């Protein structure tokens, strides 16, 4: 779903990313603003695309997380949007200090979740989080109306109990309301324009993977309003311009554009995967792990459904054929618990100690729904190990190694399945996002897959967001290969080769 800061070095700070110049030169003093929000934190980033390359400057960071509110786990969206405005004001100030003009704003967040907006444009309640358990009870009733095979044959979407259509099935009354996915909700409050960006629409379970349109027959079958979602918009298209009151508040011209990017953060991250070869696998490693291939067409076979692979839309109409796996949420939640207990291990030292442990230790299934909700994660992991008939010491180092081994094994299994189901061999695995700085995880992934692993960039999502905006402005020409060439030339990547027998 999204990203986290769990990595084996400090989070990346603002800095330049040097690159060979894009084929379309940037105007002097032109910059782009990326609003990049994950499940645990958010940033507003300025991006400068010019002849020498791409420079990223983080101008505002803020925490994010679920809160218990009105009987459920929700997002404090009001606070989140206030942080977005604060970040855009900081971006305006930073740009003005260098005599620069912000050309446009792009927004990416996690997928699936939405806010309900009434005819007056008011949010009816703070949006539920996918980590709330309310949608579990809706799965069976939905499948009575639309069986799993029919759903998959149209949407190609991996079954997850928190997919948007199951969440919507719990809503008591949707008459007169529209559902805006989180990045679209932010864009609406900035511009007054209601649109649904296609890469995120493809995660709802109500999007036709072949036609690239809403599956309106599914809306009807579930008794949902046909105009529940706003019209679709593609990356590089303009959502609208800042409302005068918003522009005044953040210190930007009212004509500043909000441009659609890959608003599902994984779509932006995959757009910036530094691949120049055709046959590659990617792992967008963060709070969740998105593991898969980039394809031209969806894979809608029964075998693909049985393996629970998803076909989500990418930039330029590509298909992100992947599985949504457990991720570094497991480690960050363990750290949260250990900190509450008075133990605050430095992450780099913890991973170094874990790397010194022998291979072949106990493992868990990181995809188990047992790990979705926040709780005492170390105890949950040890309990899951006990259920396998094994034992795991109540020790942060051992628990950390268990998480790393489990993720690497899961990555390898998923990549092998994707190769088989899509009939596409993989030569290299690209790891992007926070997990690309986790040297232990990258090496274990190389060992488990038996393939070369290329790690980086950490800031793939922000780079994808900025580069799509730059292409929309005409400052970059060409398709994804051109965007990726800039990333290859602009970022220090690290390669890991298999050293041990597969896990």
N, C-alpha and C positions, 0 to 999 in steps of 0.2 A: 503494500500500500504506500509506504513512504519511507522517510529517512530518519536516522538518529545520529547522535554524535559519538556513539560507541566506536572507538578506534584506538589504535595503539600509540598515537601521538596526539598532541593538542590539536583541536579543530583548526582547519586552515584559516589564516588571517587574510585580510585584504591584501592584494598584491597584484603585480602585473603578470600577465600570461603572454609571453612573446610569441609571435607567429609570423610566417610569411604572409604578406598582405592578401586580402581577398581580391577577387577579380573586379569587384565594384568598390571603388574607394569611398571612404566615409567623408561626409562633409566636415569641414573644420568646426570643432566645437560641438559636435553632435554626439549625444550619449543616449543610452536606453536604460530604463529602470525595470528590474525584475523583482516581482513579489513572489517569494519562494517559501512556501509554508509546509512543514511536515507535521507529523503527529506529535512531536515533542518540542519542536522549536520552529521559528520562522526568521527570515531575513528579508531585508530590502537591499538590493544590490544595484550599483551602477555599472554598466558595461560600456566600454569604449572600443569600437571596432574601427581600426584605421590601417594604413599601410604596414606599420611595424607589427601589428597583431591585435590581440584581444586583451584588454585589461579589465579586471573585475575589482570593484571596491565595495566592500560591505559597509553600508552606512548606518544600518540599524539591525540589531538582533533582539529577539524577544522569545520568551518561553511560550509553550503551548501544551495543552494536556486536557484530558477529560475531567469533568467535575460532576459530583453527585448533585443533581438539581431536579426538582419536581418529580421525584420518584424514579429517576433513571440516570444513566451516564450520558452526559451531554457535553457539547462544546460551548464555552463561554464566547459566543460569536461577537457579542457587543464589544467585549474586551479585545478580541482578536482584530476586529475591524478598526478599533481605535489605534491599535499598534500599527496597522497598515497605514493609516493616515499619518501617524507620527513618523513612520519610515519614509513615506513620500515627501513629507516636509523636510526631513533630513537630506533626502536625495536632492530636492530643489535647492537647499542651502549649499550642499557640496558642489553641485553643478554650477551654481551662480558664482561661487568663489573662484572657479576656474574659467569664468566667462563662457560657460557651455549651455546648450539648450537640450532639454530632455525631449527627444523625438517621440517616444511612445512608452507605454507601460504594458508589461505582460505579466500574467498571473498564473501560477501553477500551485496545486495543493495535492493532497491525497485524494483518492477516488471514493465513490460509492455514496458518501453522505450528502445530505441536502437540507435546505431550509424551505419552509412553506411560506409563500408570500401571498397576501390577499390582493384584491383589486386596487387598493390604495397604495400598494407597494410596501406594506408593512409586514415585517416578520412576525408570524403568529406565535412563535416560541423559539427558544434556543434549540439549535439542531441536535438531534440525537447523535451519539457516536456509534460507529460500527461495533465498538466493544461492548455496548449494551446488549443484554441477552434477549430483548423483547422479540426479535424476529425469529427466534428458534421455533416458536409456536405457530408461525405463519407458513412454515415450509410445507407441511402436509396439506393444508387447505389449498395452497397455490398449486401443488402438484396434482391435486384432484381435478383441477381445471386445465392445467397445462402440464402434461407429464414431462419428465426429464429429457427424454429423447427428442420430443418436439421442441422444447426450449433450446436444446443444444443445437439441433439441426438448423435453427434460424439464427440464434445469437452467437453460437460458438463459445459461450461463456462458461468458465469453470464454476462448478457449484461451490458456493460459500454461503453459509446460512445468513450472512449479513449483506448479501447482494441487495442492491437498491429495491428490486421488485418485492423481495420479502419484507423489507422495512416498510414499503408503501402499503403492503397488505395489512399492516397493523393499524394504519391510520383510520380513525373512526369516521371522518367526514372530510372529503377533499373538494366538495363542490365550491366553485368560485376561487379555488386556490391554484397556484402554480408551484411546482417543485423546481428549485434552482440548486444545482450542484454547487458545492462550496466555492470553487473559483468563479463560477458564473454569478453566484450571489454577491461576491465581492465586486465583480465587474458591474453588476446592476447598480449597486449602491454608489459606485464611482461615476457611472454614466447615465443611469436611468434606462438603459437598454437591456431587454431580457433576451438572452441567447443561450444556447447550450453548445459548448465546444465538443466536437465529435470524438476526440480521443477519450474524453471522460464519459460521454454518452455511451460509449461502447462497453462501459463497465456496469451499466445499470441492469442488464438482463432484459432490456426492452428495445434493443437496437439490432437491426438486421445486419449481420456481418458481411453479407454479400452485396446487398443493395446500398448499404451505407446510409440508411434512413431509419426512422422510428418504425418499430414493428407494431403498427397501430392495432392489428388484430389481437395482439397480446394485451394491450391496454383494455380493449373491449372485453376480452375473455375474463379479465380480472375485475371488471367493473370499475376501471379507472377512467377518468375523463380523458378524451382523446387529445385535448390541448393541455394536459397536465404539465408537459415540458414545453419550454419555448422553442422556436425554430432552431435548427442546427446551424453552426458556423464552423468553418475550417481554419486550421492554423494559417497565419499570414493575413487573414481577413480582419478588417477593423470592426470592433464591437461598437464603438462610439467614441465620443469625446467627453472630457470631464465636465460634470455639472458645474455651473458657475459657483455655487456655494462650496463645492468640494475644492475646485481650483483655488478659490480665494483662501480657503482654510490651509491648504498645503503649500501655497505660494507658487503655483504653476499656472501657465496660461490656460484659459478655458478651452482652447482648441487642442490641447494635448490629447493625443489619441490613446485609447486602450486597444491593443492589438491582441487577437487570439493567438496563443502559442499552443504547444502541447500542454493543455491545462492539467491533465493527469501528470503528476511529476515524473512518473516513469517514462511517459512518452517524451518529455523533454530530455530526460537522462539518456534514453536510447538514441535520440537524435544526435547526441554528442558523444556516443561511443566511438573511440578513435580507431575505427576499423577501416582498412583500405582493401582487405580481402573480402570476398563474397560470403564464404562459408565460416561464419563465426557464431559463437554463442555469447550471450551477455548475462551478467549477474548484476543487477542494480541492488546493491547491498546496503541496507539500512535497517530501520525498524522492522520492515519486512524484507524478504529477499524475492526479487522478481527474476526468475531464471528461465531463459528460453532462447529462441531464434527470431530473426527478422525474415518474414516471408512476403511474397507478393500476393498470395491468396490464402484464405482461411482453410484450416483442416477441420472438416465437420463430420468425420467418420465416427462410427460407434466406438471404435478402438480408442480414438482420441477422447471421446466423452468418458469412457471407462477409466482412462488414465487421468481424468480431471484436468486436462489442459484447457487453457483459455485462448481465445482469439480476440485480442484487443487491438483497436485501431492505433496506428502510429502516424507520425508526421508524413505528409505526402501520400497518404492512403495506404501505407505499408501495414502489415499485420504483425503485431507483437504476439508471437505464439509462445506462450509461457505458462508456467505454474507459479502461483502466488504462494510462497513458502514462508515458514517461520523465519525470523531474522534476529538481528542484534537487540531486538526488544528483550529477548531472554536475558542477555547480559546486562543491559541497562536496568532492567527490573531487579536483577540480583544486586547490582550496585546500590540501587535505591534502598533495598532491604538492609544490606550490610551497613550502609551509612546510618540508617535509623537505629541500628543496633550498636552504633559507636565505632564501627570498623570502616575506615575509608581507604582502601588500597588504591595506590596509584595504578592507573590502567596499564601503562606500559610495563611496569614491573610485574603486574599480575599476569600479563600475556607472556612475558619472558619466562616466568616461573612455570606457566602452563606448558610452554614449548619444551621445557626440560623433562617433562613427564614422558614415560614410554607410550608408544602407540598401542592400540588394541584395548583401550579402556572402555568402560561402560558408555552407552549412547542412549539417546532418547529419540522420539519422533518429534522434530520441531514443529510439525504441522498439526499436532494434536490440539483440538479446540480447548483442551484443558489449560493451555497456556495463554489464551487470548486475553482474559480479564486481568487487571492488575491485582496482585496479591503477594504473598510471601513466595517469590519465585524459587529461591534455593530449596525450600521445603518441597515445592511442587516437583522440581526436577528430581530430587532424591526419591520422592514417592514414585514418580514414573519409572525410574530405574529399578526400584524394588519390584514393580509389577512385571518387569522383564525377567525376574529371578536373579538379578545382579545386585550389587551394593555399590554405593558411592559415598565417599567420605564427606563429612560435614566440614568441608574445607574449601575456601574460595578458589584456590588454585585448581583443585580437582574438579570442581563444578565448572570452572571456566574452560578447562580442557574438554570436558564432556560436551559443553555447548559447541565449541569449535569443531570437534570431531563430528558431532551430529550434523552440523550445518554442512560441512564439507562432503560428508557421505550423501546427504540429501541433494546437494548440488550435482554431484556426479551421477546419481541415479536419475535425476530429472533431465540432465543433458542427454544421457544415453536414451532415455525414453523419447525425448524430442527428436533426436536424430532418426530414430526408428519410425516414429509416427509421421514425420514430415518427409521422410526419405531424403534427408539432407545431411551429409557428413560434416563434421565440425573440425576445423584445423586448429583453432585457437579460442580461448575463453577470455573475454574482456570483463573485468570487475571494475565497476564505477561506483561512486558514492562513498559514504563514510567508511564502509568496509574495505575499500581499496587501500586504506592506510594500515589495515590490520594484517601485518606480515605473516603472522601465524595462520590466520584463516586463508590467506592467498596461497601459502605454501601447501597447506593441507588440501586445498582444492586442487592444486596441480598434482599432488600425489594421488588423490582419490580419482581424478578424471584420467590421469595418464596423459594430459595435454598441457601445452604451454599456456600459462596464465599471464595476461598483461593487465597490470593494475593501474588505475587512474583514468580520468581525473577524478579527484574528490568532488569537485564542484561541477559535475556533469550536468545536473539539472539546471543550474543557473546558466551554464554555458549554452545549453540547448535553448533555453528561454531567450537569452540575449541574441543568439545567432539567428533564430527564426524571426525575431523583430527586425534585425538588421537586413535580413533578406526581404521582408515585407517593405522596408523603406528603400529598397533598391541598392543597398550598399554591398550586398553579396549577390552574385548571380550563380546559377547552377543549383543542383539538387543536394541531397543528403551527402553525397560523396565529397562535394566541395566544402560543406560545413565540417565534415569529419576531417578533411585534410587540414583545415585550420587548427582543429584540436590536436591532431597528431603533431603538427609543427609547433604548437604553442605550449605543450605540457610535458613535463618530465615524467615519463612512464617507467614502470619497473616490471621486469619480466621474471617469472618464477618457472622453473622447469621441474618435472617430476624427479624426486629423489628417493622415495620409498615405494614399496609395494602398495597397491591400492588398498584403501581402508576397507 
